[in-house]
């Protein structure tokens, strides 16, 4: 049998998405079109410059490259592939000419072409193993698995200089650099073929070409135990999501929010750079890790962290249910609010119009990020169907629960009205989100959308007509239009203001005939996102805070032991710190708490819950965005704050917010204090009213026609107001 196998006829190909991903250029990037166009111009040239070669050689480990696990004499296959030196020369030439975009693209394409030969290498490797009646136990790559000297050994053994003109440096780097070297440990088990590229020992967890073979994970949650299997290249968080476990991922799994914590009970879990930012040395030693950054080296046993958000306290429309004879209703209707964080549903009698039952639950799309930008990005990156399946499943489960608890057949539901922001509507309908996140932010459809239950929900268990309520723009959607309708703006003679302090932060000012609307980049801080110990409105979340002589008095949801800080708790903490002069007008914490944060309480397992300088900044940015948005709408409408008749504060956060403390930190003008009305879930209330009123469609169209969006991101007044609103203290 042959000892050496040269690989002839190797083909290379380039994938534009992989190349652009490798240089962090995505469809929502400002330079995406330019980079994509440049890629198209040079791709064919780069492919033509490739000189793909490869070789396999059966041999053994030498003394100088043995490892603790694999000693001298271990039988191996040395493997080398290369795309030649012309690609690197083209990249270098572009850099020397000052064309850094082309140079960067050329280098990324060269890497992609080298990796594109992997499948051909694996196919040839299998044939050679079959011929030699052997299998592959493990793949070793320098420097993480075996010393760099292994590359010189392979270079000499395979006679690469003689065969292909490949040289090697004193630092054991192949020349051309776009050359790959692996060593495969052989086994007598012919059925074993563990030859995949394995990045688990590499510290660069953000590498765009990262590849991880699967691992078995034992999951303990409360008294329940389950098992999941990770696919190649899949993070622990993604595996948990795929198998139906809910885990908070405010930042969309980018290691920025620290909310997806798990605890490793058995097994070795590498500590990522991001882990070090969120956990103390003691916590790291106890096994705490961010699941989004964890690519296990081996099988693990894990448990969930304390900040589990699977049971939110969710606000409906806060209107008492009316007594009704369920049997007297000939049919039923359901109003739905699809929020970015939560979903609420209200059952109504078709004959009486009475509200009969409510269910609320979390929007499981939160797994892909807390805000709409994260969802848009996830959709654009290939998860559109996953996101659609999540929201469809959520709604179907909600409808079934509503019917079951109300003791009615779901088949008797004849009409469903859904309100939600533009992104939620697009994800439900399966529309592409590519244009939502890039200028000029064009939606596919924000008019009334009608369809059968099966068309929109993908299920035939109900024959109801489903109606999605219309929006104004990409960032002022059907939820705000529904909220304006709930507050009867189409009939209002005096100027009013609606502010929805949910995940996105929309607002509208006006009366019948003239409405100005805007959306602010407040971010998820009001719902606990981006707050160090932030969490949703779950049992044990700190929701109210008073500080006296630097000693905090806290209240938690359901009076449970503290597990984190929800949005209202964060605002109250900040307000109290400002009042106590522990945070100054610029937003700087007192020196005593600047580095470690202000302590609020301790979890049951002894972890200290703190409010940090970074948390101050997050809320400072969020409150400034809201205040500047309000001030901009006031000046654009030509009215002063004192002339506003009513201020409707919508959303669960707004409903429970201490209004005086919100004014104290400058989130809202002081003139509003005696005219604020917390209206709860105005989006759901508007959907309810739509089903109850005969003229609902006409009224909603009037609101949409009367409304005009004010773009704040390019508004000079907004920017000035924003800078002023960053300050704390007297206005």
Secondary structure, 3 states (H helix, E strand, C coil): CCCEEEECCCCCCCCHHHHHHHCCCCCCCCCHHHHHHHHHHHHHHHHHHCCCEEEEEEEECCHHHCCCCCCCCCEEEEEEEECCCHHHHHHHHHHHCCCHHHHHHHHHHHHHHHHCCHHHHHHHHHHHHHHHCCEEEEEECCCCCCCCHHHHHHHHHCCHHHHHCCEECCCCCEECCCEEEEEEEEECCCCCECCCCCCCCCCCCCCCCCCCCCCEEEEEECCEEEEEECCCCCCHHHHHHHCCCCCCCCCCCCCCCCCCEEEEEECCCCCCHHHHHHCCHHHHHCCEEEHHHCCCCCCEEEEECCCCCCCECCCCCCCCCCCCCHHHCCCEEEEEEECCCEEEEEEEECCCCCEEEEEEEECHHHHHCCCHHHHHHHHHHHHHHHHHHHHHHHHHHHHHHHHHHHCCCHHHEEEEEEEECHHHHHHHHCCCCCCCCCCCCCCCCCCCEEEEHHHHHCCCCCCCEEEECCCCCCCCCHHHHHHHHHCCCCCCCCCEEEEECCCCCEEEEEECCEEEEEECCCHHHHHCCCCCCECCCECCEEEEEEEECCEEEEEEHHHCCCCEECHHHHHHHHHHHHHCCCECCCCCECHHHHCCCEEEEECCCCCEEEECHHHHHHHHHHHHHHHHHHHHHHHHHCCCHHHCCEEEEECHHHHHCCHHHHHHCCCCCHHHCCCEEEEECHHHHHHHHHHHCCCHHHHHHHHHHHEEECCCCCCHHHHHHHHHHCCCCCC
